[in-house]
Amino acid sequence: MALEITDANFEELVLKSDKPVVVDFWAEWCGPCRMVGPIIEEMATEYEGKAIIGKVDVDSNPGISSQFGVRNIPTILFIKDGQVVDKSVGAVPKAQLTSKLDALI
């Protein structure tokens, strides 16, 4: 299951991670987010032990969202060594997300 990432635990779970991190910025009311959500959950299971997969509810965590300039959701950031190295905006196929993550592992 994808981790719930918040303003409070973001630094610990994401920036200090020794593994690549995928962060899905989403909201309950967002239709395309509901399409991407199951893909993120599948990836969390498939990449367990190889990468950190998490979700940020933009309504509950405005700090992280503004820190990374997230204006459209879903926005999925790929972070390695505390730096954003890739991103995807909008509902995209699972293959596109997994290929971006595979490039970081």
Secondary structure by P-SEA (a helix, b strand, c coil): cccccccccccccccccccbbbbbbbccccaaaaaaaaaaaaaaaaaccccccccccccccaaaaaaaccccccbbbbbccccccccccccccaaaaaaaaaaac
